[in-house]
Amino acid sequence: MQIEAIEIRNYRLFKNATFSDLPKLCVIVGANGSGKSTLFDVFSFLKDALTQNVGAAVARRGGFRELVSRGERGPIGITIKFRESGGRLATYQLEIADDGGRPVVHREILKFRRGQYGRPWHFVDFTRGRGWAITNEAAYGQEGVEEERKEHQLDDPSVLAIKGLGQFKEFRVVAEFRSLIETWHISDFHISDARPSAEAGYAEHLSASGDNIPQVAQFLHEHHPDIFSRILLKMSERVPGVSRVEAKTTEDGRLVLRFQDGSFKDPFIARYVSDGTIKMFAYLVLLYDPRPHPLLAVEEPENQLYPELMLELVEEFRDYARRGGQVFVSTHSPEFLNGAELEEIFWLSKQGGFATATRASSSELLRSLVAAGDRPGTLWKQGLFEGAGPR
């Protein structure tokens, strides 16, 4: 699946914002407070609402009044247009309202359009816990076949319908979309979490905070030695002196990362190596994952890393996207932007206190300057991304 458009209404800084024609790699740039973190929080919100419920997701963000755009009463709206595995364009609409101090799902729709002008099939259509889903999904698109519906009522109006219906095989599209959101990876990496040892065990994917790096390193070493060797090669090229990385089991059954510096006889454990070394290893483990997440969101990957490494890092994000995981990256680094294509860059700016999104390639000036040999990061640094300059 690939997200092709996102519409956000009344969600904090996004009173009414649209991101259209989204590429596989989306690079988001903007001044501080322009909405970059808010955009990533939309992804986290949807995942929290699905894995828990809307009430818990709203409460985690300070309550409905803190989440809804200033001066607005709601409902909060999020619309995602995506290509499902069959290649058809689907639309998921979610509206959240405040019902006497309790957040509820005001409206939830998952639909496909039949052809360019055909009436869409609403695979799911719910309002405040009551609604219906079609039962003859396999007949979608067949000439003369109409949708067959089944009524449903949820026990809790703050639970997403796709959460309940997605458990049943007869709702393939719903289950597919639910699985898509559940496996999103919104990075919340913290160096402090990545340094301590971890319980020995099994982990295929890096966690959002990075606290299971030893377990994932061990998994890659044992089950994907070719990938682990590539990670070590990249580490040796980017971090002077690092010749080997291993996950070592201690006597009390914990795993610790050990980094071998060729200048010293004994390896260093993770707590004694630099922040940049830990972060680079974590990013390599994340980006060389044998099974990419369908969506990966990373904020400001340039922190603690040398600017000279940014061009390679952009290409690794792009390669991750090519292998099947759509990537959203926010940045303040002109070096990172220099590695991005103009069509991959969106910039955020504030108008009247609210955030708006602009695709860099929509600017004729930027297109002409890039065609003449200028780099996007240099143009951004010069203040040519209107309202999104570095100062």
Buried (B, 14 or more C-beta within 10 A) or exposed (E): BBBBBBBBBBBBBBBBBEBEEBBBBBBBBBBEEBBBBBBBBBBBBBBBBBBBBBBEBBBBBEEBEEBBBEEBEBBBBBBBBBEBEEEBEBBBBBBBBBEEEEBBBBBBBBBBBEEEEEEEBBBBBBBBBEBBBBEBBEBBEEEEEEBEBEEBEBEEBBBBBBBBBBEEEBBBBBBBBBEBBEBBBBBBBEBEBBBEBBEBEEBBBBBBBBBBBBBBBBBBBEEBEEBBEBBBEBBBEBBEEBBEBBBBEEEEEBBBBBBBBEEEEEBBBBEEBEBBBBBBBBBBBBBBBEEBBBBBBBBBBBBBBEEEBBBEBBBBBBBBBEBEBBBBBBBBBBBBBBBBBBBBBBBBBBEEEBBBBBBBBEBEEBBEBBEEEBBBBBBBBEEBBEBBBBE
